Amino acid sequence: TATRSCVDVRGRCTFDDQTTCGWTNVDPSYAWLFGSGETLSYDTGPHEDATGPNGDGYYVYSEASGLNPGGVFRFLGPLYPPNTVGSCSFSFLYHMFGSAVTNLTLYLEPIDGLRKRIWNVVGDQGTNWKYSGSHAIR
């Protein structure tokens, strides 16, 4: 079996084509949605996607209005084969604005199933998009 680099395996995902790039919504009751421009809830979310005011970009977001407090929105990423060459990493832009925002957590779940938290941010982060930093996948 030939080994491949991390870029060959997954590349880059912007959501601009309104596909999830292999990510899966785990629970339809707590769905991730595509957004462009402002979110539907008043005084929450971004005013535009991370590329700016031109309005032609998309992002994924969770809409928690009307749901039970404490609900968990899970977005399961694609598998990265263990035989990839190089140092695989994962990074993303995020936006957490609103009085009811709780936390955003990134977990790494290896094939052995021992999930570990590798990144977490809590509470309202303001009205600007933020960079998560780069997180090693293997």
Secondary structure, 3 states (H helix, E strand, C coil): CCCCEHHHHHCCCCCCCCCCCCCEECCHHHCEEEECCCCCCCCCCCCCCCCCCCCCCCEEEECCCCCCCCCCCCEECCCCCCCCECCCEECCEECCCCCCCCEEEEEECCCCCCCEEEEEEECCCCCCCEECCCEECC
